[in-house]
Amino acid sequence: MHLSVFLFLLLWAQALTLKNLNYSIPEEKIQGVIGNIAKDAELELGEQGKKSNFRVLENSAPHLIDVDPESGLLYTKQRIDRETLCRQNSKCQLSMEVFANDKEICMIKVEIQDINDNAPSFPSEQIDIDISENAAPGTRFPLAAAYDPDTKENGLKTYQITRDDYSIFSLDVKSRGDGTKFPELVVQRSLDREERSHHTLIITATDGGEYPKSGTMQINVKVTDSNDNSPVFEQPSYVVEIPENAPLGTVIIDLNATDSDEGINGQVTYSFSCYVPDRIKELFSIDPRTGVIKIQGKIDFEENPIIEIDVQAKDQGPNPIPGHCKVTVKVLDRNDNWPSIGFVAVRQGAVSEAATPGTVIALVRVTDKDSGRNGQLQCRILGNVPFKLEENYDNFYTVVTDRPLDREVKDEYNITIVAKDNGNPPLNSTKSFTVKILDENDNAPRFTKMVYLLQVPENNIPGEYLGSVLAHDPDLGQNGTVSYSLLPSNVSEESITTYVNIKPTDGAIYALRSFNYEQTKYFDFKVQAKDSGNPHLESNTTVRVSVLDVNDNIPVIVLPLLQNDTAEIHVPRNVGVGHIITTVRAVDNDFGESGRLTYEISDGNEEHLFEIDSVTGEVRTAQPLWEEVTPVVELIIKVTDHGKPSLSAMAKLIVKAYSGPLPEGEPRINAEHHNWDMSLPLIVTLSIISIMLLAAMITIAVKCKRENKEIRTYNCRIAEYSHPQLGKSKKKKINKNDIMLVQSEVEERDTMNVMNVVSSPSLATSPMYFDYQTRLPLSSPRSEVMYLKPTANNLSVPQGHVGCHTSFTGPVTNTTETPVNRMSIIQKRIV
């Protein structure tokens, strides 16, 4: 098949079908319609509003037949002469491939039927034959065959001889291997030259048409003097086999004819019969002396699988009578033709990557001129490509998609078709074409990260660039053009669009406000990436914006309470080294290092009287008698954070030493820090001790109240405790009758109210004196410290009776000089 031009068409597998249409028309038909393709193939109608269309993919005779592109009518363009078109081929047909409505391919074959429009004809109107009068009856003389270009029943059927008045000659009709018929003139009776030296015969060739036609040829027979013997071949016919494409000069047969005569009458010469076609004379040669026939042209099985050669042998005598034989040459097919691959139709443009498996890409025809196994073909597509070949019929194949296509993996394929025959050795041919893959919007944008973490320092400038998100879409054009947008969400009940904005084209994110770390440490929102395909595809990602703390808050001192950045601290005298006079507390709204504070005394501590814990802010005494150096100290306390740059706050502490009770409403300095710095174990331990001591005191108070009903006053005179049985007597419960009040000899009797409790003889073997001292007035809001301490044994007992809460003066003596240990019990309540 000759493919004159490649036509590129859109073929879809789901809608494509192949239909065969066979028509037959007689030759010599004038211009007219052969058939209606749309009707005969029962084609589906085109889409609504779209006209039907018919496109010719291939036409073996475009000058003779064509198809109307709109109606689908198949028609002839001019008169068709079968003999000119196909000569004497038994089958004469035209082929055409038509693509109808972009859905179906119609394979059309138009057979040209022969009509009896030609009469048989001979190569010449008359021929001359010399026949010796000694020719025996039965001697044969081959004659030229008539030619009738018509075929089958309209072709040459028979020969007849006319005007043979004496019935001396007859005709014998024989057939060659290709089916052609030729006549032989046969001598029926002995010839007598003296009686009649010339004979005129008319040979008539008749065809087999319904109305037979005929042609004639005149034969002039001349009877010559006798030449007793004619050459005789060993066999009347020979059959030889030769391979096609045999080398030139190859001997196919060595003929031998003998003549019994002597001399020149017995010398034989060989030649082809005068009726042998010129083509045979081009392919073979014969040696006149030896009768050897050799190949002198290219032997092609596909051209002539069987060749018949008529050979004659004559002697050199006068009036020779030739001898004849037939050599039949059978050409053996060799695998000498390469398979031929032709594209009937190839898809126009690119193939969509969304095409389903089975989508038709091309229509291919594969042929091989060889026969038998040499012409049997195997076709395939080379390489690992998503395409395959499907065999249809009559060596037609369709190239279809074998699996889904993905342009993002590969956007172009080079399809190579391999056709191999089954010859030995096999021959194969290849032919390639390129298929480009059309992009479809089959990929959603994909972000490079699942979560984007952005950071921005607080107090940023509105409009500041925060960062970008990026999504890739491997599709092309609009299918791969990505735009970004914020998905609706709220941050602290406010729309995210009041916090940030995103640039649709490149995903750049900008702040719309100034952020405060102390208000918003971080916030999340979602960004959508959407392509511009139809329909569009989209994907989301999460963006977290972390607000970085900036050291923008100055430490604020909250303890002690400041007035004009100043606080007065009253510290009792003689508190010793390490006594906590106050605790400085500051807060910083910043976090991390910016919120970590350090305390220091920046000024006023040149004598190093005090020190401050840099972490807790506790201010302690550093000298035992600091008040003797100066009773009033002004300390400048500096609180500094660790931010960059660092910020600080300062306060002035005026530390004053005092003796005596604090003014009403004045807070106690040495108790403040317990609210802040006492560890949990210490708190629990002191709480338990306080509860136990409080319970004991409540018990004593209850008993005292009960006995107070009987005795309202106390005898302050103490008796001599020298009873010899005191040490042996049982212990007696203390009651109010056993206690009297005396004046205590302490260092602070001039400033403090002191109550001395003197035990009765029932308390111990020797008297023990206790001081109960209250250092702060009862109006103090803080818990008080109570001292219960034994005094010296030598006391001055005052005279007379006094009240329990009255101070006394005067010496008190004790006759007992038993020493006692001084003891002090301290009770303190933690507020």
ROKOL-177840 format. One line per 5 residues: number of its first residue (from 1); their letters; for each residue x, y, z of C-alpha. Coordinates in steps of 0.1 Angstrom, whole numbers, plus 5000, padded with zeros to 4 digits. Example, Ala and Ser with C-alpha at 12.3 -4.5 7.8 and 13.67 -1.06 7.14 Angstrom:
<pts>
1> as> 5123,4955,5078  5137,4989,5071
</pts>
This chain:
<pts>
1> mhlsv> 5000,5000,5000  5013,5034,4990  5006,5061,5016  5007,5094,4998  5002,5117,5027
6> flfll> 4998,5115,5064  4964,5128,5076  4961,5136,5113  4927,5130,5129  4911,5129,5163
11> lwaqa> 4902,5094,5172  4885,5084,5204  4885,5048,5214  4851,5048,5231  4834,5060,5200
16> ltlkn> 4856,5046,5172  4845,5016,5152  4857,5000,5120  4832,4991,5094  4837,4973,5060
21> lnysi> 4817,4984,5030  4820,4964,4997  4807,4978,4965  4809,4965,4929  4803,4985,4898
26> peeki> 4807,4975,4861  4835,4991,4842  4829,5018,4817  4804,5033,4842  4799,5069,4835
31> qgvig> 4801,5095,4864  4776,5087,4890  4768,5076,4926  4782,5043,4938  4766,5043,4973
36> niakd> 4757,5062,5004  4783,5055,5031  4762,5070,5060  4732,5048,5051  4750,5017,5041
41> aelel> 4773,5017,5072  4744,5026,5095  4765,5054,5110  4754,5073,5141  4742,5108,5134
46> geqgk> 4765,5136,5144  4760,5156,5176  4730,5178,5177  4737,5211,5158  4768,5196,5142
51> ksnfr> 4768,5186,5105  4780,5152,5094  4814,5151,5079  4833,5125,5059  4871,5127,5055
56> vlens> 4890,5105,5031  4920,5090,5048  4933,5070,5019  4922,5066,4983  4939,5042,4959
61> aphli> 4924,5059,4928  4916,5095,4937  4912,5103,4901  4885,5078,4897  4864,5078,4929
66> dvdpe> 4857,5102,4958  4833,5109,4987  4812,5139,4993  4824,5154,5026  4790,5164,5038
71> sglly> 4765,5138,5024  4788,5108,5024  4779,5098,4989  4805,5076,4971  4807,5085,4934
76> tkqri> 4829,5080,4903  4847,5109,4888  4852,5095,4853  4848,5064,4832  4866,5034,4846
81> dretl> 4883,5010,4822  4891,4978,4841  4916,4966,4815  4936,4998,4818  4934,4998,4856
86> crqns> 4940,4962,4864  4951,4945,4832  4943,4908,4834  4942,4905,4871  4914,4883,4881
91> kcqls> 4904,4907,4909  4902,4944,4903  4892,4966,4931  4897,5001,4944  4902,5008,4982
96> mevfa> 4894,5038,5003  4894,5046,5040  4869,5072,5052  4866,5088,5086  4830,5095,5093
101> ndkei> 4817,5120,5119  4850,5119,5137  4839,5086,5152  4840,5057,5127  4864,5045,5101
106> cmikv> 4849,5029,5070  4870,5006,5050  4856,5007,5015  4864,4984,4986  4849,4990,4952
111> eiqdi> 4852,4960,4928  4853,4968,4892  4833,4942,4873  4845,4932,4839  4821,4935,4809
116> ndnap> 4827,4920,4776  4839,4951,4759  4870,4936,4742  4873,4910,4715  4902,4886,4713
121> sfpse> 4931,4896,4691  4961,4879,4676  4996,4894,4675  4994,4897,4637  4967,4893,4612
126> qidid> 4986,4865,4593  5016,4843,4597  5035,4819,4573  5045,4784,4582  5067,4760,4561
131> isena> 5058,4724,4565  5077,4696,4548  5057,4673,4527  5072,4644,4547  5056,4657,4579
136> apgtr> 5039,4628,4595  5003,4630,4607  5002,4643,4642  5031,4667,4638  5024,4698,4658
141> fplaa> 5032,4734,4652  5026,4759,4681  5008,4790,4671  5007,4825,4686  4980,4828,4712
146> aydpd> 4952,4854,4710  4949,4881,4737  4917,4891,4753  4920,4918,4781  4887,4907,4795
151> tkeng> 4888,4881,4823  4869,4851,4834  4839,4843,4813  4845,4874,4791  4880,4863,4784
156> lktyq> 4893,4840,4756  4875,4807,4756  4884,4787,4725  4900,4786,4690  4886,4773,4658
161> itrdd> 4900,4767,4623  4880,4776,4592  4885,4773,4555  4903,4740,4557  4885,4725,4527
166> ysifs> 4905,4693,4527  4906,4687,4565  4944,4683,4563  4949,4703,4595  4933,4707,4629
171> ldvks> 4937,4728,4661  4945,4715,4695  4939,4741,4723  4962,4739,4753  4965,4759,4786
176> rgdgt> 4996,4773,4802  5003,4774,4839  4989,4809,4842  4956,4798,4826  4961,4813,4792
181> kfpel> 4951,4792,4762  4971,4788,4731  4965,4768,4698  4987,4741,4681  4983,4733,4645
186> vvqrs> 4982,4696,4640  4988,4678,4607  4960,4653,4602  4970,4637,4568  5000,4634,4547
191> ldree> 5010,4663,4526  5017,4662,4488  5036,4692,4475  5029,4683,4439  4992,4681,4446
196> rshht> 4990,4713,4466  5019,4735,4477  5000,4762,4496  4972,4761,4522  4954,4791,4536
201> liita> 4938,4787,4571  4917,4811,4592  4921,4807,4630  4892,4822,4650  4895,4830,4687
206> tdgge> 4862,4834,4706  4856,4847,4741  4829,4835,4766  4808,4866,4769  4771,4867,4768
211> ypksg> 4774,4881,4734  4806,4864,4722  4833,4884,4704  4860,4870,4683  4892,4877,4665
216> tmqin> 4909,4860,4635  4943,4853,4621  4953,4840,4587  4978,4811,4585  4997,4806,4552
221> vkvtd> 5010,4771,4550  5038,4763,4525  5045,4727,4517  5082,4722,4511  5104,4694,4498
226> sndns> 5110,4666,4522  5137,4667,4550  5134,4632,4562  5140,4637,4599  5133,4666,4623
231> pvfeq> 5150,4671,4657  5134,4654,4686  5137,4664,4723  5141,4638,4750  5109,4650,4766
236> psyvv> 5080,4670,4753  5080,4691,4784  5103,4699,4813  5097,4713,4848  5125,4730,4867
241> eipen> 5126,4750,4900  5147,4780,4906  5148,4804,4936  5139,4839,4930  5167,4864,4928
246> aplgt> 5189,4836,4915  5222,4850,4903  5226,4860,4867  5241,4833,4845  5226,4805,4865
251> viidl> 5218,4775,4842  5183,4763,4847  5183,4735,4821  5204,4719,4794  5182,4708,4766
256> natds> 5191,4681,4741  5174,4673,4708  5186,4647,4683  5183,4645,4645  5189,4611,4627
261> degin> 5200,4628,4596  5236,4632,4587  5256,4663,4578  5239,4696,4580  5205,4679,4581
266> gqvty> 5215,4665,4615  5230,4696,4629  5205,4710,4655  5201,4747,4665  5180,4758,4695
271> sfscy> 5159,4789,4699  5128,4803,4716  5096,4799,4697  5087,4830,4677  5056,4833,4699
276> vpdri> 5075,4836,4732  5068,4870,4750  5095,4895,4751  5096,4895,4789  5107,4858,4788
281> kelfs> 5135,4867,4764  5146,4894,4789  5148,4869,4817  5163,4839,4800  5188,4832,4772
286> idprt> 5193,4800,4752  5225,4788,4736  5217,4780,4699  5243,4752,4698  5240,4735,4732
291> gviki> 5204,4743,4742  5215,4755,4776  5190,4780,4791  5205,4806,4815  5191,4834,4837
296> qgkid> 5199,4868,4824  5173,4889,4843  5160,4893,4878  5136,4865,4887  5109,4877,4911
301> feenp> 5084,4853,4926  5060,4881,4933  5060,4890,4896  5058,4856,4880  5057,4825,4902
306> iieid> 5055,4802,4871  5072,4809,4838  5066,4788,4806  5091,4788,4779  5085,4774,4743
311> vqakd> 5117,4761,4728  5122,4747,4692  5151,4729,4676  5158,4729,4639  5183,4711,4618
316> qgpnp> 5204,4729,4592  5190,4711,4562  5167,4725,4536  5130,4728,4546  5137,4718,4583
321> ipghc> 5108,4707,4604  5114,4720,4639  5109,4700,4670  5093,4717,4701  5092,4713,4738
326> kvtvk> 5080,4733,4768  5101,4743,4798  5080,4752,4829  5100,4772,4854  5086,4773,4889
331> vldrn> 5100,4802,4909  5106,4794,4946  5098,4822,4969  5126,4836,4991  5122,4859,5020
336> dnwps> 5135,4888,5000  5108,4914,5008  5109,4935,5040  5076,4940,5057  5060,4973,5048
341> igfva> 5044,4996,5075  5021,5023,5064  5001,5047,5085  4966,5051,5073  4957,5077,5100
346> vrqga> 4976,5092,5129  4960,5112,5156  4961,5149,5151  4976,5169,5179  4983,5158,5214
351> vseaa> 4966,5130,5233  4949,5140,5265  4964,5125,5296  4929,5118,5307  4923,5094,5277
356> tpgtv> 4910,5061,5289  4928,5028,5280  4918,5018,5245  4919,5052,5230  4929,5049,5193
361> ialvr> 4961,5068,5184  4967,5055,5148  4955,5031,5122  4983,5011,5106  4985,4987,5077
366> vtdkd> 5013,4962,5075  5020,4941,5043  5047,4917,5030  5049,4908,4993  5064,4874,5002
371> sgrng> 5041,4844,5004  5036,4815,5028  5056,4818,5060  5077,4845,5044  5047,4867,5042
376> qlqcr> 5033,4859,5077  5038,4889,5100  5042,4896,5136  5038,4932,5148  5044,4949,5181
381> ilgnv> 5053,4982,5197  5089,4985,5208  5098,4995,5243  5079,4999,5276  5053,5025,5265
386> pfkle> 5017,5028,5275  5005,5018,5240  4997,4985,5223  4987,4971,5189  4954,4956,5182
391> enydn> 4949,4935,5151  4917,4943,5132  4915,4925,5098  4933,4923,5064  4967,4934,5080
396> fytvv> 4951,4964,5097  4962,4973,5132  4952,5001,5156  4976,5017,5180  4957,5022,5213
401> tdrpl> 4965,5033,5248  4973,5004,5270  4972,5022,5304  4965,5056,5318  4987,5084,5307
406> drevk> 5005,5109,5329  5019,5140,5313  5037,5149,5345  5057,5117,5342  5063,5119,5305
411> deyni> 5049,5144,5280  5060,5128,5248  5064,5093,5235  5082,5080,5204  5062,5050,5193
416> tivak> 5081,5025,5172  5062,4998,5154  5082,4966,5146  5069,4942,5119  5087,4909,5115
421> dngnp> 5080,4880,5091  5084,4843,5097  5110,4838,5070  5143,4822,5075  5161,4843,5083
426> plnst> 5133,4867,5094  5132,4902,5081  5118,4931,5101  5109,4967,5095  5103,4996,5119
431> ksftv> 5084,5028,5116  5080,5055,5142  5058,5084,5150  5056,5108,5179  5027,5112,5203
436> kilde> 5025,5143,5225  5005,5142,5258  4980,5170,5264  4979,5183,5299  4947,5180,5319
441> ndnap> 4940,5195,5353  4945,5163,5372  4969,5175,5399  4959,5196,5428  4985,5221,5441
446> rftkm> 5007,5206,5468  5023,5226,5495  5060,5221,5503  5052,5218,5540  5023,5204,5560
451> vyllq> 5027,5232,5585  5045,5265,5580  5061,5281,5611  5065,5318,5609  5080,5341,5636
456> vpenn> 5075,5378,5641  5088,5400,5670  5061,5417,5689  5055,5454,5683  5061,5448,5646
461> ipgey> 5051,5474,5620  5017,5467,5602  5024,5456,5567  5056,5438,5576  5065,5407,5556
466> lgsvl> 5061,5376,5577  5070,5348,5552  5057,5329,5523  5039,5296,5515  5046,5277,5484
471> ahdpd> 5026,5251,5465  5036,5233,5434  5013,5222,5406  5030,5201,5379  5002,5208,5354
476> lgqng> 5008,5233,5326  4993,5267,5317  4962,5277,5336  4960,5242,5351  4993,5248,5369
481> tvsys> 4988,5285,5378  4983,5286,5416  4966,5314,5436  4966,5317,5473  4939,5328,5497
486> llpsn> 4930,5327,5534  4903,5304,5546  4879,5320,5570  4888,5316,5607  4889,5337,5638
491> vsees> 4916,5346,5663  4903,5358,5697  4868,5362,5681  4883,5384,5654  4886,5375,5617
496> ittyv> 4920,5363,5605  4917,5389,5578  4923,5416,5604  4955,5399,5614  4973,5389,5582
501> nikpt> 4970,5392,5545  4983,5370,5517  4994,5379,5482  4974,5357,5458  5001,5354,5432
506> dgaiy> 5031,5343,5453  5018,5333,5487  5036,5361,5506  5021,5368,5540  5020,5403,5555
511> alrsf> 5010,5414,5590  4980,5438,5592  4985,5448,5628  5011,5451,5655  5012,5420,5676
516> nyeqt> 5016,5420,5714  5033,5389,5728  5016,5394,5762  4982,5392,5745  4988,5368,5716
521> kyfdf> 5017,5343,5718  5007,5326,5686  4979,5320,5662  4970,5295,5635  4952,5299,5602
526> kvqak> 4948,5280,5570  4959,5289,5535  4942,5275,5504  4961,5270,5471  4938,5268,5441
531> dsgnp> 4948,5263,5404  4931,5280,5375  4919,5248,5357  4883,5240,5349  4872,5226,5373
536> hlesn> 4898,5239,5396  4916,5218,5422  4927,5230,5456  4946,5220,5488  4951,5236,5522
541> ttvrv> 4980,5240,5546  4983,5254,5581  5004,5284,5590  5014,5291,5626  5026,5326,5634
546> svldv> 5046,5327,5667  5049,5362,5682  5084,5366,5697  5087,5383,5730  5105,5416,5729
551> ndnip> 5118,5432,5761  5093,5460,5760  5080,5459,5796  5099,5476,5825  5100,5456,5858
556> vivlp> 5074,5469,5883  5082,5468,5920  5052,5456,5939  5067,5449,5973  5072,5467,5995
561> llqnd> 5045,5492,5988  5060,5523,5974  5050,5559,5975  5069,5580,5950  5092,5551,5945
566> taeih> 5101,5551,5982  5093,5528,6011  5102,5530,6048  5114,5499,6065  5115,5497,6104
571> vprnv> 5140,5472,6117  5144,5464,6154  5177,5469,6170  5201,5441,6177  5185,5416,6152
576> gvghi> 5219,5402,6143  5234,5393,6109  5212,5377,6082  5180,5391,6096  5155,5397,6067
581> ittvr> 5144,5432,6069  5122,5431,6039  5117,5413,6006  5117,5433,5973  5093,5419,5948
586> avdnd> 5090,5430,5911  5070,5417,5882  5078,5418,5845  5052,5410,5819  5078,5398,5795
591> fgesg> 5087,5361,5792  5118,5341,5791  5151,5360,5796  5132,5392,5792  5111,5384,5822
596> rltye> 5139,5370,5844  5148,5396,5871  5179,5403,5891  5179,5424,5923  5208,5445,5935
601> isdgn> 5216,5474,5958  5229,5500,5934  5235,5529,5959  5234,5537,5996  5252,5506,6008
606> eehlf> 5288,5519,6009  5293,5506,6044  5280,5472,6033  5254,5471,6061  5229,5452,6040
611> eidsv> 5229,5427,6013  5202,5415,5988  5196,5381,5973  5198,5387,5935  5172,5361,5928
616> tgevr> 5146,5363,5957  5151,5400,5965  5154,5393,6002  5172,5422,6020  5192,5410,6050
621> taqpl> 5215,5427,6075  5251,5422,6068  5265,5438,6100  5255,5429,6136  5252,5465,6149
626> weevt> 5243,5483,6118  5222,5508,6137  5253,5520,6155  5268,5530,6122  5238,5549,6111
631> pvvel> 5203,5545,6124  5188,5555,6091  5200,5540,6058  5187,5549,6023  5192,5520,6000
636> iikvt> 5186,5523,5962  5173,5489,5950  5177,5482,5913  5157,5455,5895  5170,5445,5861
641> dhgkp> 5156,5421,5836  5178,5400,5812  5163,5412,5779  5183,5427,5751  5186,5456,5758
646> slsam> 5178,5451,5795  5153,5473,5813  5153,5482,5850  5134,5498,5877  5146,5515,5909
651> akliv> 5132,5521,5944  5145,5538,5975  5142,5519,6008  5146,5540,6039  5157,5516,6066
656> kaysg> 5152,5529,6102  5162,5512,6135  5137,5513,6163  5132,5505,6199  5098,5498,6213
661> plpeg> 5065,5492,6197  5058,5502,6161  5033,5529,6154  4997,5516,6150  4992,5504,6114
666> eprin> 5029,5501,6107  5036,5467,6091  5062,5444,6106  5091,5441,6084  5107,5408,6096
671> aehhn> 5075,5389,6089  5068,5399,6054  5090,5375,6036  5073,5344,6051  5043,5350,6029
676> wdmsl> 5066,5346,5999  5096,5325,6005  5088,5298,6031  5091,5264,6017  5063,5239,6021
681> plivt> 5080,5215,6046  5089,5244,6069  5054,5258,6066  5039,5224,6075  5063,5219,6105
686> lsiis> 5057,5253,6120  5019,5249,6115  5019,5217,6135  5040,5232,6163  5017,5262,6164
691> imlla> 4986,5241,6166  5000,5220,6194  5011,5250,6214  4978,5267,6208  4959,5237,6220
696> amiti> 4980,5237,6252  4974,5274,6258  4937,5270,6253  4936,5242,6278  4955,5262,6304
701> avkck> 4932,5292,6297  4901,5271,6302  4914,5259,6336  4924,5293,6347  4890,5306,6339
706> renke> 4873,5279,6359  4895,5286,6390  4892,5323,6386  4856,5321,6398  4868,5311,6433
711> irtyn> 4897,5334,6438  4897,5368,6421  4930,5381,6435  4964,5367,6441  4987,5368,6472
716> criae> 5018,5383,6459  5039,5374,6489  5058,5342,6483  5064,5318,6512  5095,5301,6521
721> yshpq> 5098,5269,6501  5119,5248,6524  5094,5221,6533  5114,5190,6536  5087,5169,6519
726> lgksk> 5084,5189,6488  5108,5168,6468  5090,5136,6478  5055,5148,6474  5034,5142,6444
731> kkkin> 5031,5169,6418  5002,5191,6422  4981,5207,6395  4988,5244,6392  4960,5267,6400
736> kndim> 4955,5303,6404  4961,5301,6442  4997,5289,6435  5006,5319,6413  5015,5354,6423
741> lvqse> 5027,5383,6402  5060,5401,6408  5080,5426,6389  5106,5413,6364  5141,5423,6363
746> veerd> 5147,5427,6326  5165,5452,6304  5134,5468,6290  5113,5473,6322  5111,5510,6314
751> tmnvm> 5094,5505,6281  5076,5472,6282  5048,5459,6304  5062,5429,6322  5043,5403,6341
756> nvvss> 5062,5380,6364  5046,5347,6372  5059,5330,6404  5052,5294,6408  5038,5279,6440
761> pslat> 5056,5253,6460  5036,5227,6443  5052,5233,6409  5087,5222,6418  5111,5216,6446
766> spmyf> 5126,5250,6441  5108,5281,6428  5110,5290,6391  5101,5324,6379  5087,5331,6345
771> dyqtr> 5085,5363,6326  5057,5369,6302  5065,5398,6279  5044,5413,6251  5065,5434,6228
776> lplss> 5038,5448,6206  5005,5463,6216  4973,5443,6214  4961,5464,6185  4989,5452,6162
781> prsev> 4975,5434,6131  5003,5409,6131  5008,5379,6154  5028,5386,6185  5059,5369,6199
786> mylkp> 5056,5358,6234  5085,5351,6256  5081,5328,6286  5115,5327,6304  5126,5317,6338
791> tannl> 5142,5345,6359  5169,5343,6385  5160,5327,6419  5167,5358,6439  5136,5379,6435
796> svpqg> 5123,5408,6455  5088,5400,6465  5066,5431,6466  5044,5437,6496  5007,5437,6494
801> hvgch> 4982,5425,6469  4980,5438,6434  4962,5431,6402  4975,5406,6378  4982,5432,6350
806> tsftg> 5000,5457,6372  5037,5463,6372  5056,5461,6405  5089,5474,6417  5110,5466,6447
811> pvtnt> 5134,5437,6454  5123,5402,6458  5145,5378,6476  5145,5340,6476  5159,5319,6504
816> tetpv> 5164,5291,6479  5196,5294,6459  5190,5264,6436  5201,5274,6402  5177,5270,6373
821> nrmsi> 5182,5271,6336  5170,5300,6317  5145,5290,6291  5127,5308,6263  5098,5294,6243
826> iqkri> 5088,5314,6212  5055,5310,6195  5048,5326,6162  5018,5324,6140  5023,5325,6103
831> v> 4998,5347,6085
</pts>
